[in-house]
Amino acid sequence: MKAKIRTPYFEIGTKNYIYGDTVLEYALAADKAAEKYDIDVLFITPAVEIRRVAENTKHLIVLAPYMDTLRPGRGMADILPEALKAAGAKGVVINHCEKPMSLPQMKATIDRARELDFLVFACADTLEEAKAIAQLHPDIINPEPSAIIGGGKGVSPMDYVMDSIREIKSVYPDIMVEQAAGITNGQQVYDFIMAGSEAAGAASGIMNAKDPIAMIDEMIAATRRAADDLKKREK
């Protein structure tokens, strides 16, 4: 059964900033914060660390950063979807700017992901690309311009957040939209969720922070604060 995500959620990407025991250290910190603040946390980790993270945490939704579309059998060095699932992954990222895909590749990957009840987290560089990807019905789209990823500048202006949400949901309303590029502090997490994003996320904003463990807690706490304030707004 496909993992269900409550919104707003928070997403952490380790990329290859860290490896080995440090990945588990950060995963445990995220797991602790997810429980503390009762927030769903997606944790995207290198494939070689998926099993260790999945087996040592209880509250994280672990995603693979990529997968190939082959089936069990031949395919030396390719990343087998079934192996990711067996390791504990609940989903996969597609089309990150550091691992871009063509639309046919994305469709093939989404089709394979559906066979395994995987969540699909799709990245898009432009609003036009996001609308094209939306037609493939991934679970999540992260419309992050590659020019600001890792730059610590956030998605600016805020109009971009509103525009991307409107454009994506005009194609397929059920897609969750996450803003993540350039986020470096909890206030940005709060601001983007309050502006309409169903989630926020960070990679370099955590990995390059002076105290990454504290930043994990700060950003997940900000997600909780936004969730509470959204409930108040609805009353």
LINMO-V439059 format. One record per residue. RES is the residue in three letters. PHI is phi in whole degrees, 0 to 359 (* if undefined). PSI is psi in degrees with one decimal (none if undefined). D_LAST is the distance of its C-alpha to the last C-alpha in Angstrom with 2 decimals. Layout:
res=RES phi=PHI psi=PSI d_last=D_LAST
res=RES phi=PHI psi=PSI d_last=D_LAST
This chain:
res=MET phi=* psi=136.6 d_last=33.08
res=LYS phi=294 psi=139.1 d_last=31.05
res=ALA phi=297 psi=141.2 d_last=28.75
res=LYS phi=259 psi=139.9 d_last=25.02
res=ILE phi=243 psi=128.4 d_last=22.80
res=ARG phi=272 psi=140.2 d_last=19.20
res=THR phi=251 psi=149.4 d_last=17.39
res=PRO phi=285 psi=145.5 d_last=17.27
res=TYR phi=243 psi=173.5 d_last=20.80
res=PHE phi=233 psi=144.9 d_last=23.65
res=GLU phi=236 psi=134.2 d_last=27.22
res=ILE phi=241 psi=127.9 d_last=30.47
res=GLY phi=245 psi=125.1 d_last=33.74
res=THR phi=274 psi=-22.2 d_last=36.96
res=LYS phi=47 psi=-132.4 d_last=39.23
res=ASN phi=241 psi=27.9 d_last=42.67
res=TYR phi=295 psi=-33.1 d_last=41.88
res=ILE phi=228 psi=165.8 d_last=42.44
res=TYR phi=201 psi=169.0 d_last=44.38
res=GLY phi=61 psi=-137.7 d_last=45.75
res=ASP phi=298 psi=-27.6 d_last=44.56
res=THR phi=294 psi=-34.9 d_last=42.19
res=VAL phi=300 psi=-46.4 d_last=40.08
res=LEU phi=294 psi=-38.0 d_last=39.71
res=GLU phi=301 psi=-46.4 d_last=39.00
res=TYR phi=290 psi=-36.8 d_last=36.04
res=ALA phi=297 psi=-41.2 d_last=34.85
res=LEU phi=295 psi=-37.6 d_last=34.94
res=ALA phi=295 psi=-41.3 d_last=32.96
res=ALA phi=293 psi=-39.9 d_last=30.29
res=ASP phi=298 psi=-42.6 d_last=30.36
res=LYS phi=297 psi=-44.1 d_last=29.93
res=ALA phi=291 psi=-36.9 d_last=26.93
res=ALA phi=300 psi=-41.8 d_last=25.32
res=GLU phi=289 psi=-44.4 d_last=25.65
res=LYS phi=302 psi=-43.7 d_last=24.74
res=TYR phi=258 psi=-0.2 d_last=21.38
res=ASP phi=54 psi=52.9 d_last=20.75
res=ILE phi=236 psi=136.6 d_last=20.77
res=ASP phi=287 psi=132.7 d_last=22.93
res=VAL phi=235 psi=122.8 d_last=25.81
res=LEU phi=272 psi=133.7 d_last=28.31
res=PHE phi=235 psi=110.5 d_last=31.72
res=ILE phi=261 psi=115.8 d_last=34.32
res=THR phi=229 psi=154.3 d_last=37.76
res=PRO phi=308 psi=147.9 d_last=41.35
res=ALA phi=305 psi=-35.6 d_last=42.71
res=VAL phi=291 psi=-13.6 d_last=45.22
res=GLU phi=253 psi=-2.1 d_last=42.52
res=ILE phi=301 psi=-49.5 d_last=40.22
res=ARG phi=298 psi=-44.2 d_last=41.90
res=ARG phi=295 psi=-41.5 d_last=42.01
res=VAL phi=294 psi=-47.3 d_last=38.34
res=ALA phi=298 psi=-37.9 d_last=37.26
res=GLU phi=282 psi=-16.0 d_last=39.54
res=ASN phi=247 psi=6.2 d_last=38.47
res=THR phi=231 psi=159.0 d_last=34.66
res=LYS phi=240 psi=-20.0 d_last=32.15
res=HIS phi=240 psi=5.7 d_last=28.76
res=LEU phi=262 psi=145.8 d_last=29.77
res=ILE phi=258 psi=105.6 d_last=29.92
res=VAL phi=273 psi=127.4 d_last=33.31
res=LEU phi=244 psi=145.7 d_last=34.24
res=ALA phi=277 psi=148.0 d_last=37.72
res=PRO phi=281 psi=-8.7 d_last=38.32
res=TYR phi=182 psi=155.4 d_last=40.57
res=MET phi=207 psi=155.9 d_last=42.59
res=ASP phi=268 psi=176.8 d_last=45.50
res=THR phi=250 psi=10.0 d_last=45.82
res=LEU phi=293 psi=169.1 d_last=49.08
res=ARG phi=245 psi=164.4 d_last=49.62
res=PRO phi=310 psi=133.2 d_last=51.43
res=GLY phi=142 psi=-134.9 d_last=54.99
res=ARG phi=287 psi=157.1 d_last=56.48
res=GLY phi=139 psi=52.6 d_last=54.57
res=MET phi=308 psi=127.2 d_last=55.65
res=ALA phi=80 psi=-8.0 d_last=53.01
res=ASP phi=285 psi=158.6 d_last=50.29
res=ILE phi=261 psi=110.2 d_last=46.93
res=LEU phi=280 psi=124.9 d_last=46.73
res=PRO phi=304 psi=-43.6 d_last=43.29
res=GLU phi=298 psi=-33.5 d_last=44.32
res=ALA phi=291 psi=-36.6 d_last=45.37
res=LEU phi=296 psi=-43.5 d_last=41.98
res=LYS phi=295 psi=-41.7 d_last=40.32
res=ALA phi=297 psi=-30.1 d_last=42.96
res=ALA phi=283 psi=-17.0 d_last=42.27
res=GLY phi=119 psi=3.0 d_last=38.60
res=ALA phi=291 psi=143.8 d_last=36.89
res=LYS phi=251 psi=-1.3 d_last=33.82
res=GLY phi=181 psi=-173.8 d_last=33.98
res=VAL phi=213 psi=148.4 d_last=35.66
res=VAL phi=267 psi=139.3 d_last=35.21
res=ILE phi=232 psi=147.7 d_last=36.99
res=ASN phi=65 psi=30.5 d_last=38.18
res=HIS phi=297 psi=148.9 d_last=37.45
res=CYS phi=299 psi=-20.3 d_last=39.40
res=GLU phi=271 psi=-4.9 d_last=41.70
res=LYS phi=211 psi=65.1 d_last=42.40
res=PRO phi=291 psi=155.9 d_last=42.03
res=MET phi=227 psi=156.4 d_last=42.58
res=SER phi=279 psi=163.5 d_last=43.62
res=LEU phi=301 psi=-41.7 d_last=41.47
res=PRO phi=299 psi=-37.4 d_last=43.98
res=GLN phi=296 psi=-42.2 d_last=43.72
res=MET phi=298 psi=-44.4 d_last=39.95
res=LYS phi=298 psi=-43.4 d_last=40.17
res=ALA phi=297 psi=-39.3 d_last=42.79
res=THR phi=291 psi=-41.6 d_last=40.77
res=ILE phi=297 psi=-40.5 d_last=37.60
res=ASP phi=299 psi=-43.1 d_last=39.81
res=ARG phi=293 psi=-39.0 d_last=41.28
res=ALA phi=298 psi=-38.5 d_last=37.92
res=ARG phi=295 psi=-33.6 d_last=36.78
res=GLU phi=299 psi=-29.5 d_last=39.90
res=LEU phi=256 psi=7.6 d_last=38.78
res=ASP phi=58 psi=36.8 d_last=35.04
res=PHE phi=276 psi=142.7 d_last=34.43
res=LEU phi=290 psi=145.4 d_last=31.30
res=VAL phi=241 psi=119.7 d_last=32.34
res=PHE phi=251 psi=106.1 d_last=31.09
res=ALA phi=256 psi=137.2 d_last=32.58
res=CYS phi=257 psi=149.7 d_last=33.16
res=ALA phi=220 psi=140.1 d_last=33.89
res=ASP phi=274 psi=-27.0 d_last=35.69
res=THR phi=222 psi=165.4 d_last=34.71
res=LEU phi=295 psi=-34.5 d_last=32.23
res=GLU phi=296 psi=-44.2 d_last=35.14
res=GLU phi=294 psi=-40.1 d_last=35.84
res=ALA phi=301 psi=-41.8 d_last=32.21
res=LYS phi=293 psi=-36.6 d_last=32.20
res=ALA phi=293 psi=-42.4 d_last=35.50
res=ILE phi=293 psi=-35.6 d_last=34.32
res=ALA phi=302 psi=-29.9 d_last=31.17
res=GLN phi=292 psi=-15.5 d_last=33.62
res=LEU phi=271 psi=-5.6 d_last=34.79
res=HIS phi=60 psi=52.2 d_last=31.35
res=PRO phi=290 psi=168.6 d_last=31.00
res=ASP phi=283 psi=-34.5 d_last=27.91
res=ILE phi=223 psi=141.3 d_last=27.07
res=ILE phi=236 psi=132.5 d_last=28.31
res=ASN phi=248 psi=96.9 d_last=28.66
res=PRO phi=275 psi=85.4 d_last=29.76
res=GLU phi=243 psi=114.9 d_last=31.56
res=PRO phi=301 psi=126.4 d_last=34.49
res=SER phi=299 psi=-24.1 d_last=37.43
res=ALA phi=296 psi=-23.2 d_last=38.55
res=ILE phi=248 psi=-0.4 d_last=35.83
res=ILE phi=296 psi=128.4 d_last=35.64
res=GLY phi=77 psi=0.0 d_last=36.78
res=GLY phi=270 psi=-7.5 d_last=37.11
res=GLY phi=70 psi=19.8 d_last=34.34
res=LYS phi=256 psi=-8.7 d_last=33.16
res=GLY phi=71 psi=168.4 d_last=29.82
res=VAL phi=278 psi=112.1 d_last=28.83
res=SER phi=226 psi=140.5 d_last=29.43
res=PRO phi=282 psi=174.5 d_last=28.42
res=MET phi=299 psi=-22.6 d_last=24.68
res=ASP phi=303 psi=-31.4 d_last=25.32
res=TYR phi=299 psi=-39.4 d_last=27.00
res=VAL phi=300 psi=-49.7 d_last=23.84
res=MET phi=296 psi=-42.8 d_last=22.17
res=ASP phi=296 psi=-44.1 d_last=25.47
res=SER phi=294 psi=-40.5 d_last=26.15
res=ILE phi=297 psi=-46.9 d_last=22.87
res=ARG phi=298 psi=-45.0 d_last=23.32
res=GLU phi=294 psi=-43.1 d_last=27.00
res=ILE phi=293 psi=-45.8 d_last=26.77
res=LYS phi=287 psi=-16.8 d_last=24.09
res=SER phi=291 psi=-23.7 d_last=26.11
res=VAL phi=273 psi=-46.2 d_last=28.81
res=TYR phi=209 psi=99.0 d_last=26.97
res=PRO phi=300 psi=-25.6 d_last=23.17
res=ASP phi=280 psi=-8.6 d_last=23.16
res=ILE phi=290 psi=132.2 d_last=24.65
res=MET phi=280 psi=138.2 d_last=22.68
res=VAL phi=246 psi=125.1 d_last=23.31
res=GLU phi=243 psi=138.1 d_last=24.08
res=GLN phi=253 psi=128.8 d_last=25.21
res=ALA phi=218 psi=-22.8 d_last=27.86
res=ALA phi=296 psi=126.2 d_last=30.89
res=GLY phi=78 psi=8.5 d_last=31.91
res=ILE phi=287 psi=129.8 d_last=29.07
res=THR phi=232 psi=-2.1 d_last=30.61
res=ASN phi=204 psi=167.5 d_last=27.98
res=GLY phi=294 psi=-32.4 d_last=24.58
res=GLN phi=297 psi=-37.9 d_last=23.20
res=GLN phi=295 psi=-41.1 d_last=24.07
res=VAL phi=304 psi=-49.9 d_last=22.34
res=TYR phi=300 psi=-47.9 d_last=19.09
res=ASP phi=298 psi=-43.3 d_last=19.66
res=PHE phi=292 psi=-38.2 d_last=20.47
res=ILE phi=291 psi=-41.6 d_last=17.50
res=MET phi=294 psi=-24.0 d_last=15.12
res=ALA phi=279 psi=-7.1 d_last=17.33
res=GLY phi=126 psi=-10.6 d_last=16.68
res=SER phi=293 psi=140.3 d_last=19.26
res=GLU phi=276 psi=-3.6 d_last=18.54
res=ALA phi=193 psi=168.7 d_last=20.91
res=ALA phi=220 psi=162.0 d_last=23.40
res=GLY phi=204 psi=167.6 d_last=26.90
res=ALA phi=205 psi=148.5 d_last=30.06
res=ALA phi=237 psi=-80.8 d_last=33.77
res=SER phi=299 psi=-30.1 d_last=35.96
res=GLY phi=299 psi=-26.5 d_last=33.18
res=ILE phi=265 psi=-50.0 d_last=33.46
res=MET phi=297 psi=-30.8 d_last=37.06
res=ASN phi=260 psi=6.2 d_last=38.45
res=ALA phi=292 psi=155.0 d_last=36.36
res=LYS phi=301 psi=-38.9 d_last=38.40
res=ASP phi=228 psi=89.3 d_last=36.76
res=PRO phi=301 psi=-37.3 d_last=35.31
res=ILE phi=296 psi=-44.0 d_last=34.20
res=ALA phi=295 psi=-36.0 d_last=32.19
res=MET phi=292 psi=-36.6 d_last=30.72
res=ILE phi=302 psi=-47.4 d_last=29.60
res=ASP phi=296 psi=-43.2 d_last=27.69
res=GLU phi=300 psi=-44.6 d_last=26.27
res=MET phi=287 psi=-37.6 d_last=24.98
res=ILE phi=288 psi=-35.1 d_last=23.46
res=ALA phi=298 psi=-39.6 d_last=21.83
res=ALA phi=295 psi=-35.0 d_last=20.36
res=THR phi=296 psi=-42.0 d_last=18.96
res=ARG phi=298 psi=-43.6 d_last=17.28
res=ARG phi=298 psi=-42.1 d_last=15.91
res=ALA phi=295 psi=-42.3 d_last=14.55
res=ALA phi=301 psi=-43.2 d_last=13.03
res=ASP phi=294 psi=-41.6 d_last=11.24
res=ASP phi=289 psi=-31.0 d_last=10.12
res=LEU phi=294 psi=-37.5 d_last=8.96
res=LYS phi=295 psi=-41.2 d_last=6.66
res=LYS phi=296 psi=-38.3 d_last=5.38
res=ARG phi=297 psi=-35.4 d_last=5.54
res=GLU phi=288 psi=-21.2 d_last=3.82
res=LYS phi=283 psi=none d_last=0.00
